[in-house]
């Protein structure tokens, strides 16, 4: 089935930047929304940012003004540009895609990547 693969995580100093990428495997895939969630140790997974097929975006309050989500040149790719990173941004970041169109058929399904670790140091 559909696979979401995240890249770009790593160790970065506070105030620095990082760019996460997510690509969905397979051909002829289109999603209603793609987004990023994160889960810090001992915390619940939370939505960070989401972008719709029409390019409308949503950001959680802590990400506003610092993070930017965008679609790539291909329809099955999404990026998260993270600037001015803070210690509290440390988490595993998961790519999410929802509402799949493929071969002319819509599936009300949700897909998750395996996550990429982002660690912000002081």
TAFEN-V985361 format. One record per helix or strand of 3 or more residues. SS is the DSSP state (~ for helix, > for strand). FROM is the first residue (numbers start at 0). LEN is the number of residues. If there is no record, write none. Layout:
BEGIN
ss->SS from->FROM len->LEN
ss->SS from->FROM len->LEN
END
This chain:
BEGIN
ss->> from->3 len->4
ss->> from->9 len->4
ss->> from->17 len->7
ss->> from->28 len->11
ss->> from->45 len->7
ss->> from->56 len->3
ss->> from->66 len->5
ss->> from->76 len->6
ss->~ from->86 len->3
ss->> from->90 len->12
ss->> from->104 len->8
ss->> from->115 len->6
END
